[in-house]
Every structure is written in structure tokens, then in C-alpha cells.
């Protein structure tokens, strides 16, 4: 996968989402997940590379909080436009 995408899965009528970051390599699998707080969880592959962010509480998570989570591992920040469907 060359570009980021937002994958939204509805569970019991509520949309938790997952945002691969940066672009998830083909066949990448989540080996560990770290709770980042504010409705965000960071997914890592077996080498410790961040490959996704789970948005478990889209009603409270913000794009600003997401970017705070993405900055330490050096992942490109998310612009507000891709976040807009979750903010709605």
C-alpha cells in the first residue's frame, strides 16, 4: 500500500476506525498494540515499526491528539481533511 487510507469498521452502530501510518507495507501484521490514550492505540509490526493507529473512541479523539501520538516515532502528521469523516 503506497498511500494512507482510513478504514472504518462499525461495531454495534459505532465507528471505531483504523488509520495505517504511514503506508502499511503489503502483508504487514500487527505484533503489538500500545494504548496512547484519548481513544487512540498505536499498532506496531514485529520489528517495532508503527504501522497503524486504532481510533477506538472517535467521539473524543482529535486530529491534534493523533499527531501528538504520531510525532515521537517520526510518522508524518495527518492533515485535518482525512480526519473529517470521524469528526462529523
C-alpha positions in Angstrom: 0.0 0.0 0.0 1.6 3.3 -1.1 -0.9 5.8 0.4 -2.6 6.2 3.7 -6.2 5.3 4.0 -8.8 5.4 6.6 -10.6 2.1 7.3 -13.8 2.4 9.4 -15.5 -0.7 10.8 -18.8 -0.2 12.5 -19.4 -2.2 15.7 -22.8 -2.0 17.3 -23.5 1.1 15.3 -20.4 3.0 16.4 -17.5 3.6 14.1 -14.1 2.8 15.6 -11.5 3.4 12.8 -8.0 2.4 11.9 -5.6 4.6 10.1 -2.5 2.9 8.7 0.6 5.0 9.1 2.5 5.9 7.1 1.6 3.5 4.3 1.2 0.0 5.6 3.6 -2.4 3.8 1.9 -5.3 2.0 1.5 -8.3 4.4 2.3 -6.2 7.5 0.8 -7.7 10.6 0.2 -6.1 14.0 2.5 -7.7 16.6 1.8 -5.3 19.5 -0.5 -2.5 20.3 0.2 0.4 22.7 -2.5 2.4 24.3 -1.9 6.1 23.5 -4.9 7.4 25.5 -7.7 9.7 24.3 -9.3 6.9 22.3 -6.1 6.1 20.3 -4.0 2.9 20.1 -0.8 2.6 18.2 -0.1 -0.7 16.3 3.5 -1.9 15.7 4.8 -4.7 13.5 7.3 -7.4 14.8 10.2 -5.0 14.2 8.7 -2.3 16.3 7.7 -0.1 13.3 4.5 1.8 13.8 2.0 0.6 11.1 -1.4 1.8 12.2 -3.4 3.8 14.7 -6.7 2.4 16.0 -9.2 5.0 16.8 -11.3 3.4 19.5 -13.2 6.5 20.6 -13.7 8.8 17.6 -16.1 11.0 19.6 -13.3 12.1 21.9 -10.1 11.7 19.7 -8.9 14.7 17.7 -6.5 15.1 14.8 -4.3 17.1 17.2 -4.1 14.2 19.6 -3.4 11.8 16.8 -0.5 14.0 15.6 0.9 14.0 19.2 0.9 10.2 19.0 2.5 10.1 15.6 5.3 12.6 16.2 7.6 10.5 18.6 8.0 7.6 16.2 8.6 10.0 13.4 5.5 9.3 11.4 4.2 12.0 9.0 1.4 14.0 10.6 -2.2 13.8 9.5 -3.9 16.8 7.9 -7.4 17.7 9.1 -9.1 16.7 5.8 -8.7 12.9 6.2 -9.9 13.1 9.8 -13.1 15.0 8.8 -15.3 11.8 8.4 -14.5 10.8 12.0 -15.0 14.3 13.4 -18.5 14.5 11.8 
